[in-house]
Amino acid sequence: MTTPEFLRTPDENFVDLEGFNYEPHYVDINGLRMHYIDEGPRDGQVVLMLHGMPTWSYLYRHIIKDMTAAGYRCIAPDHIGFGRSDKVTDANWYNIAQHTANMKTLIEKLDLREITILVQDWGGPIGLAQAARMPERFCRLVIMNTWLHHAGYEYTPGILQWIEQWKPGGLLEASVPEKFSLGGLMVMATGRMTPQETLRPSLMGETPLYIGESADVKKAYDAPFHGMGRVSHAGPYRFPMSIPAHDAVSGDSVNQEENFALINALQIPVHFMWGVDDFVFVTDWGRKWSSLIPHSTFEEIVGARHFLQDTHGSQIAARLLAHIR
């Protein structure tokens, strides 16, 4: 298979990120480097953590810290196009079936077993596909603010708005990264600053003032693409355009629906942990999904938005450890 054209983020982009001083590891995916964090004892039980859009393994920094301290082996990959992984420049290369195949390769090359998997956002369809198709490798699921496409699923106004913003000429498609960065988006999305403090001045040609924690977070989420231009953003651009409500083929909707049934039938422990202030994947949907898995647990993470790992990671780790014990 021919390796597509790609960019590689300079290592210096990842120096001095607050709370994230981890050694990089890589697997080869048809000539592309896929990065992952591998922390904790080699013989510890595996906790696999999958991110979505527009994040990377940095999203799990608090959970990695707490779970490794408890003796677990924490593995957090970056999808191709994100984080320290290579950035394929052809947007048409990216689709959910490709991301799913990449993750399967990583799991098999590392021969991960007895996996507790944490998924959120696009980490849900990509990660839960692994448990659905290779259930013998998994022992526990933690499902956070995500979904699997299926007949009857109601896409919220928040999801439909997100798609519109990333279509050609949409607010974010036209602004990232020339006017507004993904790091600025994450500062805003996690509630550290308001749109009036971040997005509005950016669109007006002004420079928002990021200080303290907001500056650290912006730097970390900008790091994978800093200095690399718009062409490096093909991966993030494609995720919103792959939502099955917009593109059923790119979104791998047929397999998502099959995986939905397979996941709901698993008999391993399943824990839903839901950020209740998420307008994309709302709490009512999380509760409905949990009700389809009678042995599952459902917990609200009060005050958390869509990216609950970033803002409430220690609480998530504590709840997970309590379930395991």
RODO-2510 file (C-alpha; in nm, 4 decimals, decimal comma):
residues 325
     n   res          X          Y          Z
     1     m     0,0000     0,0000     0,0000
     2     t     0,1365     0,3423    -0,0970
     3     t     0,1992     0,5767     0,1930
     4     p     0,0058     0,9033     0,1439
     5     e     0,1757     1,2406     0,1657
     6     f     0,2019     1,3618     0,5222
     7     l     0,3556     1,6166     0,7561
     8     r     0,5330     1,5389     1,0832
     9     t     0,5019     1,7809     1,3735
    10     p     0,8416     1,8917     1,5088
    11     d     0,9241     1,7423     1,8488
    12     e     0,9939     2,0879     1,9882
    13     n     0,6231     2,1705     1,9607
    14     f     0,5610     1,9344     2,2515
    15     v     0,8240     2,0658     2,4918
    16     d     0,7120     2,2131     2,8253
    17     l     0,3436     2,1262     2,8034
    18     e     0,1886     2,1690     3,1461
    19     g     0,1246     1,8321     3,3144
    20     f     0,2231     1,6268     3,0102
    21     n     0,5871     1,5277     3,0174
    22     y     0,5505     1,1755     2,8759
    23     e     0,7851     0,9805     2,6519
    24     p     0,6442     0,9324     2,3017
    25     h     0,5932     0,5870     2,1499
    26     y     0,5019     0,4983     1,7916
    27     v     0,3597     0,2187     1,5803
    28     d     0,3860     0,2054     1,2033
    29     i     0,0593     0,2230     1,0104
    30     n     0,1454     0,1601     0,6449
    31     g     0,4401     0,3969     0,6611
    32     l     0,2752     0,6513     0,8918
    33     r     0,3773     0,7040     1,2531
    34     m     0,0908     0,6687     1,5001
    35     h     0,1805     0,8072     1,8412
    36     y     0,0703     0,6755     2,1772
    37     i     0,1435     0,7368     2,5446
    38     d     0,2380     0,4237     2,7404
    39     e     0,2737     0,4973     3,1109
    40     g     0,2633     0,2870     3,4248
    41     p     0,3867    -0,0665     3,5007
    42     r     0,4166    -0,2978     3,1981
    43     d     0,2357    -0,5714     3,3892
    44     g    -0,0435    -0,3389     3,5049
    45     q    -0,3972    -0,3815     3,3784
    46     v    -0,4410    -0,1841     3,0559
    47     v    -0,6499     0,1327     3,0443
    48     l    -0,6892     0,2444     2,6820
    49     m    -0,8059     0,6050     2,6307
    50     l    -0,9367     0,7315     2,2967
    51     h    -0,9868     1,0963     2,2042
    52     g    -1,2016     1,2655     1,9425
    53     m    -1,2189     1,6054     1,7698
    54     p    -1,0148     1,8305     1,7917
    55     t    -0,8122     1,6829     2,0768
    56     w    -0,5264     1,4366     2,1319
    57     s    -0,3860     1,2262     2,4160
    58     y    -0,3198     1,5425     2,6193
    59     l    -0,6957     1,5350     2,6892
    60     y    -0,6362     1,2434     2,9286
    61     r    -0,3440     1,3926     3,1246
    62     h    -0,5240     1,3985     3,4610
    63     i    -0,6634     1,0467     3,4224
    64     i    -0,3228     0,9110     3,3172
    65     k    -0,1631     1,0640     3,6257
    66     d    -0,4185     0,9172     3,8670
    67     m    -0,4514     0,5743     3,7059
    68     t    -0,0765     0,5151     3,6801
    69     a    -0,0422     0,6161     4,0456
    70     a    -0,2932     0,3387     4,1213
    71     g    -0,0816     0,0826     3,9326
    72     y    -0,2505     0,0753     3,5937
    73     r    -0,0835     0,0802     3,2523
    74     c    -0,2283     0,3751     3,0634
    75     i    -0,2185     0,3839     2,6844
    76     a    -0,3494     0,6926     2,5051
    77     p    -0,3067     0,6999     2,1247
    78     d    -0,3340     0,9953     1,8888
    79     h    -0,5376     0,9280     1,5764
    80     i    -0,3491     0,9832     1,2523
    81     g    -0,3877     1,3548     1,1798
    82     f    -0,3837     1,4499     1,5487
    83     g    -0,1363     1,4993     1,8322
    84     r     0,2123     1,3630     1,7704
    85     s     0,0900     1,1288     1,4965
    86     d     0,1652     1,2035     1,1319
    87     k    -0,0679     1,4442     0,9501
    88     v    -0,1879     1,3083     0,6143
    89     t    -0,2487     1,6130     0,3966
    90     d    -0,5166     1,4640     0,1690
    91     a    -0,8500     1,5136     0,3440
    92     n    -1,0065     1,2334     0,1374
    93     w    -0,7769     0,9814     0,3098
    94     y    -0,9647     1,0281     0,6360
    95     n    -1,2817     0,8367     0,7187
    96     i    -1,4087     0,6455     1,0200
    97     a    -1,3373     0,3023     0,8743
    98     q    -0,9738     0,4102     0,8245
    99     h    -0,9427     0,5408     1,1812
   100     t    -1,1035     0,2199     1,3097
   101     a    -0,8591     0,0044     1,1145
   102     n    -0,5665     0,2110     1,2469
   103     m    -0,6760     0,1542     1,6053
   104     k    -0,7195    -0,2181     1,5459
   105     t    -0,3615    -0,2304     1,4167
   106     l    -0,2310    -0,0533     1,7283
   107     i    -0,4167    -0,2886     1,9636
   108     e    -0,2925    -0,5963     1,7788
   109     k     0,0673    -0,4760     1,7446
   110     l     0,0832    -0,4018     2,1184
   111     d    -0,1146    -0,7229     2,1858
   112     l    -0,3338    -0,5463     2,4394
   113     r    -0,5638    -0,7681     2,6460
   114     e    -0,7923    -0,7349     2,9476
   115     i    -0,8521    -0,3785     2,8312
   116     t    -1,0551    -0,1182     3,0136
   117     i    -1,1380     0,1332     2,7414
   118     l    -1,2390     0,4959     2,7899
   119     v    -1,4096     0,6625     2,4935
   120     q    -1,5532     1,0076     2,4217
   121     d    -1,6616     1,1973     2,1105
   122     w    -1,5207     1,0225     1,7976
   123     g    -1,3309     0,7934     2,0324
   124     g    -1,6705     0,6279     2,0821
   125     p    -1,7375     0,4925     1,7317
   126     i    -1,3682     0,4163     1,6772
   127     g    -1,3018     0,2585     2,0168
   128     l    -1,6288     0,0753     2,0697
   129     a    -1,5822    -0,0842     1,7277
   130     q    -1,2786    -0,2596     1,8779
   131     a    -1,4773    -0,3986     2,1696
   132     a    -1,7621    -0,4992     1,9412
   133     r    -1,5372    -0,6856     1,6967
   134     m    -1,2679    -0,8128     1,9354
   135     p    -1,4622    -0,8629     2,2617
   136     e    -1,2100    -1,1197     2,3870
   137     r    -0,9579    -0,8375     2,4399
   138     f    -1,1827    -0,6184     2,6592
   139     c    -1,2991    -0,6427     3,0189
   140     r    -1,4677    -0,3037     3,0864
   141     l    -1,6134    -0,0058     2,8977
   142     v    -1,6293     0,3559     3,0124
   143     i    -1,8528     0,5573     2,7794
   144     m    -1,8440     0,9370     2,8016
   145     n    -2,0406     1,1854     2,5891
   146     t    -2,0403     0,9994     2,2601
   147     w    -2,2705     0,7925     2,0417
   148     l    -2,2978     0,5160     1,7879
   149     h    -2,5067     0,5860     1,4811
   150     h    -2,8187     0,3704     1,4495
   151     a    -3,1718     0,3874     1,3150
   152     g    -3,3747     0,6306     1,5213
   153     y    -3,0805     0,8200     1,6679
   154     e    -3,1763     1,1877     1,6899
   155     y    -2,8922     1,4229     1,6031
   156     t    -2,9163     1,7234     1,8319
   157     p    -2,9173     2,0850     1,7112
   158     g    -2,5687     2,1081     1,8641
   159     i    -2,4386     1,8336     1,6338
   160     l    -2,6098     1,9773     1,3277
   161     q    -2,4696     2,3215     1,4063
   162     w    -2,1204     2,1710     1,4445
   163     i    -2,1496     2,0207     1,0952
   164     e    -2,2576     2,3536     0,9482
   165     q    -1,9664     2,5359     1,1113
   166     w    -1,7144     2,3025     0,9452
   167     k    -1,8666     2,2947     0,5978
   168     p    -1,6762     2,4988     0,3352
   169     g    -1,7359     2,8624     0,4220
   170     g    -1,8713     2,7769     0,7671
   171     l    -1,7636     2,9839     1,0667
   172     l    -1,4897     2,7486     1,1904
   173     e    -1,3841     2,6103     0,8517
   174     a    -1,3214     2,9644     0,7328
   175     s    -1,1469     3,0741     1,0537
   176     v    -0,9225     2,7845     1,1654
   177     p    -0,6291     2,8257     1,1774
   178     e    -0,5879     3,1656     1,0117
   179     k    -0,7978     3,3600     1,2633
   180     f    -0,8911     3,1193     1,5427
   181     s    -0,6872     2,8200     1,6552
   182     l    -0,7946     2,4790     1,7776
   183     g    -0,6307     2,5652     2,1099
   184     g    -0,8491     2,8734     2,1382
   185     l    -1,1498     2,6585     2,0514
   186     m    -1,0667     2,4197     2,3351
   187     v    -1,0233     2,7039     2,5858
   188     m    -1,3705     2,8225     2,4880
   189     a    -1,5301     2,4759     2,4721
   190     t    -1,4062     2,3827     2,8205
   191     g    -1,5538     2,7007     2,9679
   192     r    -1,2241     2,8575     3,0694
   193     m    -1,3043     3,1666     2,8625
   194     t    -1,6176     3,2862     2,6838
   195     p    -1,6734     3,3211     2,3087
   196     q    -1,6707     3,6963     2,3627
   197     e    -1,3206     3,6669     2,5079
   198     t    -1,1818     3,4215     2,2512
   199     l    -1,3689     3,3821     1,9220
   200     r    -1,5052     3,7349     1,8832
   201     p    -1,1762     3,9232     1,9055
   202     s    -1,0081     3,6627     1,6820
   203     l    -1,2645     3,7198     1,4075
   204     m    -1,2173     4,0951     1,4438
   205     g    -0,8443     4,0684     1,3875
   206     e    -0,7546     4,1205     1,7520
   207     t    -0,5477     3,8940     1,9769
   208     p    -0,7354     3,7361     2,2695
   209     l    -0,5609     3,7465     2,6055
   210     y    -0,4874     3,3947     2,7275
   211     i    -0,3293     3,3810     3,0725
   212     g    -0,2560     3,1151     3,3345
   213     e    -0,4329     2,7831     3,2797
   214     s    -0,6028     2,9117     2,9646
   215     a    -0,2646     2,9865     2,8096
   216     d    -0,1342     2,6399     2,9036
   217     v    -0,4384     2,4676     2,7543
   218     k    -0,4268     2,6734     2,4352
   219     k    -0,0587     2,5961     2,3871
   220     a    -0,1133     2,2230     2,4358
   221     y    -0,4029     2,1892     2,1922
   222     d    -0,2260     2,4101     1,9371
   223     a     0,1001     2,2135     1,9680
   224     p     0,0192     1,9393     1,7112
   225     f    -0,0311     2,1975     1,4341
   226     h     0,1734     2,4990     1,5418
   227     g     0,3616     2,6516     1,2502
   228     m     0,2380     2,3919     1,0004
   229     g    -0,0398     2,5840     0,8252
   230     r    -0,3871     2,4910     0,7151
   231     v    -0,2775     2,1844     0,5186
   232     s    -0,1897     2,0090     0,8469
   233     h    -0,5512     2,0358     0,9668
   234     a    -0,7012     1,7855     0,7226
   235     g    -0,7706     1,5317     1,0005
   236     p    -0,9680     1,7693     1,2226
   237     y    -1,1577     1,9093     0,9228
   238     r    -1,2761     1,5637     0,8206
   239     f    -1,4230     1,4488     1,1516
   240     p    -1,7259     1,6849     1,1436
   241     m    -1,7794     1,6025     0,7769
   242     s    -1,7839     1,2307     0,8644
   243     i    -2,0812     1,2513     1,1003
   244     p    -2,3363     1,0133     0,9436
   245     a    -2,6040     1,2832     0,9449
   246     h    -2,3854     1,4527     0,6822
   247     d    -2,2012     1,1606     0,5170
   248     a    -2,3149     0,8088     0,5974
   249     v    -2,0362     0,6448     0,3959
   250     s    -1,7456     0,8399     0,5453
   251     g    -1,9093     0,7953     0,8855
   252     d    -1,9163     0,4153     0,8461
   253     s    -2,2816     0,4223     0,9459
   254     v    -2,3612     0,0588     0,8597
   255     n    -2,0857    -0,0745     1,0834
   256     q    -2,1705     0,1779     1,3535
   257     e    -2,5256     0,0433     1,3696
   258     e    -2,4026    -0,3158     1,3885
   259     n    -2,1554    -0,2184     1,6607
   260     f    -2,4328    -0,0474     1,8567
   261     a    -2,6196    -0,3781     1,8826
   262     l    -2,3028    -0,5724     1,9660
   263     i    -2,1966    -0,3306     2,2413
   264     n    -2,5411    -0,3287     2,3970
   265     a    -2,5292    -0,7090     2,4175
   266     l    -2,1886    -0,7339     2,5900
   267     q    -2,1947    -0,8751     2,9423
   268     i    -1,8800    -0,7015     3,0702
   269     p    -1,9048    -0,4008     3,3060
   270     v    -2,0161    -0,0823     3,1300
   271     h    -1,9990     0,2556     3,3006
   272     f    -2,1513     0,5698     3,1539
   273     m    -1,9974     0,8915     3,2880
   274     w    -2,1682     1,1922     3,1373
   275     g    -2,0834     1,5611     3,1354
   276     v    -2,4266     1,7101     3,1975
   277     d    -2,3582     2,0514     3,0418
   278     d    -2,2927     1,9110     2,6940
   279     f    -2,5246     2,0479     2,4222
   280     v    -2,3826     1,8031     2,1651
   281     f    -2,4436     1,4675     2,3345
   282     v    -2,7112     1,5552     2,5872
   283     t    -2,7699     1,3768     2,9170
   284     d    -3,1092     1,2391     2,8114
   285     w    -2,9365     1,0498     2,5297
   286     g    -2,6731     0,9121     2,7667
   287     r    -2,9406     0,7872     3,0047
   288     k    -3,1387     0,6345     2,7188
   289     w    -2,8331     0,4465     2,5946
   290     s    -2,7517     0,3247     2,9436
   291     s    -3,1085     0,1945     2,9810
   292     l    -3,0482    -0,0344     2,6818
   293     i    -2,7670    -0,2070     2,8754
   294     p    -2,9445    -0,3219     3,1939
   295     h    -2,6273    -0,4034     3,3895
   296     s    -2,4598    -0,0686     3,3093
   297     t    -2,4108     0,2187     3,5522
   298     f    -2,4812     0,5840     3,4768
   299     e    -2,3245     0,8780     3,6568
   300     e    -2,3613     1,2480     3,5945
   301     i    -2,0457     1,4571     3,6039
   302     v    -2,1920     1,7827     3,7305
   303     g    -2,0430     2,0987     3,5833
   304     a    -1,8695     1,9109     3,3019
   305     r    -1,9166     1,9956     2,9382
   306     h    -1,8371     1,7917     2,6278
   307     f    -1,4648     1,7530     2,7057
   308     l    -1,5109     1,6189     3,0575
   309     q    -1,1736     1,4403     3,0669
   310     d    -0,9967     1,7746     3,0385
   311     t    -1,1819     1,9469     3,3213
   312     h    -1,2932     1,6572     3,5442
   313     g    -1,0298     1,3909     3,4804
   314     s    -0,9456     1,3213     3,8429
   315     q    -1,3128     1,2734     3,9254
   316     i    -1,3502     1,0291     3,6370
   317     a    -1,0435     0,8341     3,7511
   318     a    -1,1729     0,8189     4,1078
   319     r    -1,5111     0,6896     3,9946
   320     l    -1,3506     0,4311     3,7679
   321     l    -1,1222     0,3067     4,0460
   322     a    -1,4229     0,2770     4,2768
   323     h    -1,6030     0,0614     4,0189
   324     i    -1,3000    -0,1615     3,9687
   325     r    -1,2531    -0,2097     4,3425
***
